[in-house]
């Protein structure tokens, strides 16, 4: 355990800013956002992972700093860019402890969250490319650009290497790749400020992986590759870059001012808008961590780890939704803050609710209708604004053409005045007005065509929806017919079941009658043999006459056709047996018919 009295060389220090972070009240998030650029919940989430890597062993000298204080100091220094001497005092630690804290925190963050910076899995890449597809660049992986981290002149280094020509300040170049969510996908840091972007790219790991085919290719193990379009000349993906980068199969740069084709200008404009994501990401990163924006004294060996750790924290804050207030996204088009569509547009796109017999289809159509209303409403608003601006420019153009030669510029200096003609300026103004007017007319025509295409597409979708509705109604009628036929088949089956039960009962009754007949025959035979000895031959002949076969028929001897059994009871018994035989034959036929398959009965009923 540490000794209670400190050594004489240990200075007493107060908590300072660290004590402000220990306050627990309603404004605790304000303290953390002001000092550390994150909420307290986010700080605690980081601390739970990094605390085991920041703990120090207790020795006999003095008690080590707690992991929370070490982490808070490193984040505070990165967020504000203060000097190590001033910022370490505010957290109750010395200069050496502050330097050691920044180094330990950066290594712990890289060790625990090193995989946060990367292009991710196949599913993450597919979702990222879908977002770029919505912006007009399908299969795009991200936007690449470089930035300068300003530092003081490194010791024992040539200052000319770190002094950029257009910046005129000592700096280190950092190359980064951003996505639509302003998260960093790739990073390269450490080149002097005089190195151009293209040279940084050629000496980075991104270049080696791109040239070797490790990146920007169609991977056979990617299950989402069939969901994306194939672009000729592009292996599987690409990055958007400015004119400072070379043109490659996986690196798309703008055409530049040398091309006058309108399509190339449109492409360059859209390319510039989408590529501005990387500039927004760099601005957001330096807003969070101003240590890498302001000039500071650094050690190049430690600076790289700290910059990498700060980029990891930036990605974690973006993923966890801890965003600055100035970067909160605006409300979407479906929110209540958007104005409703006009009555004319609503009348053109209104669809009766009884079109679809199913609620799910009706809801889907209403959602599509609302989206189209908002789209057309916005387009018509643009048309009205551009038409009014076009009219104003036409008035200005007529005024300049008519009075252009007489317009003068009055220069006032003290009490004297000069009137000077500027015919060349008038000519440039007229030419500019003509160019702007033509561009506005073309823009208005393009927007009108876009609105017409939207209305035509909506009409096409409505006709297809009506066709599908008719098909569904036809299938529904067919289903009703099949239900009726099934009900009839069930009734027929019930009737046949009843007939089968009746036949089974009749067979049981016939069997009882057969047993009764044999019983009567046994009684008669006993009475005939109980009177005394009889002629055995005559008795055998009578028995042969009344013998019953399987079918119950009496068989007469073939030699004497006129011989008839003389016993009247035997005759009556034989008659009953014959009747039972006829009934058994009918039951046998009924049982045979009931054993037939359903297809046999379908053919019988259809005939």
Secondary structure, 3 states (H helix, E strand, C coil): CCCCCCCCCCCCCCCCHHHHHCCCCCCHHHHHHHHHCCCHHHHHHHHHHHHHHHCCCCCCCCCCCCHHHHHHHHHHHHHHCCCHHHHHHHCCCCHHHHHHHHHHHHHHHHHHHHHHCCCCCHHHHHHHHHHHHHCCCCCEEEEEEEEEEECCCCCCCCHHHHECCCCCCEEEEEEEEECCCCCEEEEEEEEECCCCHHHHHHCCHHHHHHHHCCCCCCCCCCCCHHHCCCCCCCCCCEEECCCCCCCECCEECCCCCCCCCHHHHHHHHHHHHHHHHHHHHHHHHHHHCHHHCCCCCCCHHHHHHHHHHHHHHHHHHHHCCCCCHHHCCCCCCCCCCCCCCCHHHHHHHCCCHHHCCCHHHHHHHHHHHHHHHHHHHHHHHHHHHHHHHHHHHHHHHHHHHHHHHHCEEEEEECCEEEEEECHHHHHHHHHHHHHHHHHHHHHHHHHHHHHHHHHHHHHHHHHHHHHHHHHHHHHHHHHHHHHHHHHHHHHHHHHHHHHHHHHHHHHHHHHHHHHHHHHHHHHHHHHHHHCCCCCHHHHHHHHHHCCECCCCCECCCCCCCCCCCCCHHHHHHHHHHHHHHHHHHHHHHHHHHHCCCHHHHHHHHHC
